[in-house]
Amino acid sequence: MSNLKEKILNKTATLGVCGLGYVGLPLAVEKAKAGFKVVGFDVQEAKVNMVNAGHNYIGDVVNEDLAAIVASGNLCATTDFASVASCDCVCIAVPTPLDKHQEPDISYVKASTESIAPYLHKDMLVVLESTTYPGTTEELLKPILEEKSGLKCGEDFYLAFSPERVDPGNLIYKTKNTPKVVGGCTPACTDIAATMYEAVLEAPVHRVSSPAIAEMEKILENTYRNINIGLVNEIARLCNKMGISVWEVIDAAKSKPYGFQAFYPGPGLGGHCIPLDPYYLTWKAREYGFHTTLIENSMIINDSQPDYCVDRAMHILNRHKKAINGAKILVLGVAYKNDIDDYRESPAIRVVEKLLEVGADVTYYDPWVASFMEGELSMTGEKALTPELIESVDLVMVTAAHSNVDYALVQKHAKAIFDTKNVMKRIDNRDNIEVL
Ligand SMILES: NC(=O)c1ccc[n+]([C@@H]2O[C@H](COP(=O)([O-])OP(=O)(O)OC[C@H]3O[C@@H](n4cnc5c(N)ncnc54)[C@H](O)[C@@H]3O)[C@@H](O)[C@H]2O)c1
C-alpha cells in the first residue's frame, strides 16, 4: 500500500483546499469534521482572516461547525502557498468564469496550479474540482505540475479530477452526502483520490477511467439542465401565444411516473454553473471542428429570457395604459435562485439592467440580498416589503421564488404583478397577477 493511502486511511494525512468559496469552504469543513487536519488556501486575505477567526460566510456551512473545527486546530487558512509543502493532498476549487467574449477564463485554475507546483512533493495528491472543459487536468494541470516540480505524474505524485456537485440551499443533499465521481490520470491516481473522498464523505464514490470522463460527465449534468430549461422556456413562450398555462402543462406531464423530469421556465439561468459550463464545452468542441448546435440553441433561448420578460412586462403595463419608460417597477428577488444569497449571473439582475435601459424606474426587494454589484450596476434593495412600497409601484415583477416573502401582501396591494416563477400559484384572487 502506498504511504499516502495509509495516511489517508489512518487520518494522519493533511488535506489542503485551494479556493475557500461556495465549494471550497464546505469541502474544507467536511474534511476537518472527518478528523483530518485541513489547510485552506485563498488569495483573498479577508476570507482567510474570517476562516481563522471561525467566522462563517457561506450559507451551506453551519456557523458552529466552522467555529468548533477552527478552535480545535483542525482547520486553518492562509494566503501563503508555502504551506502546500505540509499537505499530502490539495483539492482545487477556484472560479471558472467566462471572459467578455463568453469564452472560458481558465486563468484562476492556471494561477492556483502554478502556486501549488513549487511545493508539490513526492507521494502527494492534487485534485481539480472546478467545473471545466474535458482535457483541463491532463492538458493544463499536469504539464504545469510536472515542469515546475520535476516530478512525474502517476509515478511521483497523483493527479485526478473530481467534479463538485454542491447545490447551494439544497436541504437534503450537501457536500457530505452527495455521490462523487473521480477520474485519475492513472489507475493509482483514481484509487488514491477515491480513497480520500471515501474517508471524508458519507456517499458512494464512482470511479471512472480518466479525468476527461469526469470532466465531461460534469458538463453533461449541467448541460442537461441547461437544455431542459431551454426547452420549457421555449414551450412557455409558445403557450403564452396560444393562451395555455405552461405550468398546468408541466404539472400534467409530471403525472407520468417514468420518462419525464419536470423543469420550469423562468427569467433565465443563473449561478456559477448552469449558464456558464456549456460554453466551456462548445469552446472545446470547436477544437475538433464540432458544433454543439443543440446546446447553443438552448443557450440562445435561455440568454434571451430576460429580454422576453421585459417585453412581457411592457405589454402588461401597456394594458394599464402605462409606458415602461418612466414606470415604477419593483423587482422581487435578485438572487439567482430561491432562498440563497448568491446573485452571480442572476437573470433577475439582467432583467433589472434591461428595465433600466428602457427607462423604467426600478427598485428591488430581496430578503437575502441587501445590495449587489454586478459589472457596472450596483444597487441597494428596499429594507422592507411594506403595503406602501407595493402600492407605490406600477408593476411588481417576481424574479426569485423566495419562501420568506409575503406574496399574499403583494397580491393585496399591487396594481399589477408579473410572476415569472409561478410562486403565487396558491393565491386565489388572481385579478392582478400575470404568470410567465
Ligand atoms: N457554487 C456552486 O454552486 C458550484 C457547484 C458545483 C461546481 N462549482 C464549481 O466550483 C468552482 C468554484 O466555484 P465557487 O462557487 O466555489 O467559487 P467562489 O468564487 O465562491 O470561490 C472561489 C474561491 O477561489 C479563490 N481563488 C481565486 N483564485 C485563486 C487562486 N489563484 N488561489 C487560491 N484561491 C483562489 C477566490 O478568492 C474564492 O474565494 C467553479 O469551477 C464552479 O463552476 C460551483
The ligand as an SDF file (V2000), in Angstrom:
LIG
                    3D

 44 48  0  0  0  0  0  0  0  0999 V2000
  -21.1720   27.4060   -6.4920 N   0  0  0  0  0  0  0  0  0  0  0  0
  -21.7150   26.2940   -6.9530 C   0  0  0  0  0  0  0  0  0  0  0  0
  -22.9010   26.0380   -6.7740 O   0  0  0  0  0  0  0  0  0  0  0  0
  -20.8820   25.2550   -7.6810 C   0  0  0  0  0  0  0  0  0  0  0  0
  -21.3830   23.9610   -7.8210 C   0  0  0  0  0  0  0  0  0  0  0  0
  -20.6280   22.9890   -8.4730 C   0  0  0  0  0  0  0  0  0  0  0  0
  -19.4010   23.3600   -9.0120 C   0  0  0  0  0  0  0  0  0  0  0  0
  -18.9410   24.6390   -8.8950 N   0  0  0  0  0  0  0  0  0  0  0  0
  -17.6370   24.9440   -9.4820 C   0  0  0  0  0  0  0  0  0  0  0  0
  -16.6820   25.0490   -8.4370 O   0  0  0  0  0  0  0  0  0  0  0  0
  -15.6960   26.0430   -8.7530 C   0  0  0  0  0  0  0  0  0  0  0  0
  -15.6340   27.0740   -7.6380 C   0  0  0  0  0  0  0  0  0  0  0  0
  -16.8790   27.7390   -7.5560 O   0  0  0  0  0  0  0  0  0  0  0  0
  -17.3130   28.5510   -6.2710 P   0  0  0  0  0  0  0  0  0  0  0  0
  -18.7660   28.8140   -6.4470 O   0  0  0  0  0  0  0  0  0  0  0  0
  -16.8510   27.9030   -5.0260 O   0  0  0  0  0  0  0  0  0  0  0  0
  -16.4800   29.9040   -6.4920 O   0  0  0  0  0  0  0  0  0  0  0  0
  -16.2290   31.0630   -5.4200 P   0  0  0  0  0  0  0  0  0  0  0  0
  -15.9740   32.2940   -6.2040 O   0  0  0  0  0  0  0  0  0  0  0  0
  -17.3040   31.0600   -4.3900 O   0  0  0  0  0  0  0  0  0  0  0  0
  -14.8830   30.5980   -4.6850 O   0  0  0  0  0  0  0  0  0  0  0  0
  -13.6740   30.5090   -5.3170 C   0  0  0  0  0  0  0  0  0  0  0  0
  -12.5730   30.9500   -4.3730 C   0  0  0  0  0  0  0  0  0  0  0  0
  -11.3230   30.7720   -5.0240 O   0  0  0  0  0  0  0  0  0  0  0  0
  -10.4780   31.8330   -4.6460 C   0  0  0  0  0  0  0  0  0  0  0  0
   -9.3770   31.9520   -5.5880 N   0  0  0  0  0  0  0  0  0  0  0  0
   -9.3560   32.5630   -6.8000 C   0  0  0  0  0  0  0  0  0  0  0  0
   -8.1470   32.4300   -7.3620 N   0  0  0  0  0  0  0  0  0  0  0  0
   -7.3910   31.7250   -6.5020 C   0  0  0  0  0  0  0  0  0  0  0  0
   -6.0390   31.2680   -6.5260 C   0  0  0  0  0  0  0  0  0  0  0  0
   -5.2480   31.5150   -7.5620 N   0  0  0  0  0  0  0  0  0  0  0  0
   -5.5880   30.5880   -5.4630 N   0  0  0  0  0  0  0  0  0  0  0  0
   -6.3940   30.3400   -4.3950 C   0  0  0  0  0  0  0  0  0  0  0  0
   -7.6730   30.7380   -4.3220 N   0  0  0  0  0  0  0  0  0  0  0  0
   -8.1650   31.4220   -5.3640 C   0  0  0  0  0  0  0  0  0  0  0  0
  -11.4010   33.0220   -4.6080 C   0  0  0  0  0  0  0  0  0  0  0  0
  -10.8400   34.0800   -3.8500 O   0  0  0  0  0  0  0  0  0  0  0  0
  -12.6570   32.4310   -3.9910 C   0  0  0  0  0  0  0  0  0  0  0  0
  -12.6500   32.5270   -2.5830 O   0  0  0  0  0  0  0  0  0  0  0  0
  -16.1210   26.6140  -10.1050 C   0  0  0  0  0  0  0  0  0  0  0  0
  -15.4440   25.9420  -11.1230 O   0  0  0  0  0  0  0  0  0  0  0  0
  -17.5930   26.2820  -10.1880 C   0  0  0  0  0  0  0  0  0  0  0  0
  -18.0280   26.1580  -11.5290 O   0  0  0  0  0  0  0  0  0  0  0  0
  -19.6420   25.5780   -8.2150 C   0  0  0  0  0  0  0  0  0  0  0  0
  1  2  1  0
  2  3  2  0
  2  4  1  0
  4  5  1  0
  4 44  2  0
  5  6  2  0
  6  7  1  0
  7  8  2  0
  8  9  1  0
  8 44  1  0
  9 10  1  0
  9 42  1  0
 10 11  1  0
 11 12  1  0
 11 40  1  0
 12 13  1  0
 13 14  1  0
 14 15  2  0
 14 16  1  0
 14 17  1  0
 17 18  1  0
 18 19  2  0
 18 20  1  0
 18 21  1  0
 21 22  1  0
 22 23  1  0
 23 24  1  0
 23 38  1  0
 24 25  1  0
 25 26  1  0
 25 36  1  0
 26 27  1  0
 26 35  1  0
 27 28  2  0
 28 29  1  0
 29 30  1  0
 29 35  2  0
 30 31  1  0
 30 32  2  0
 32 33  1  0
 33 34  2  0
 34 35  1  0
 36 37  1  0
 36 38  1  0
 38 39  1  0
 40 41  1  0
 40 42  1  0
 42 43  1  0
M  CHG  2   8   1  16  -1
M  END
$$$$
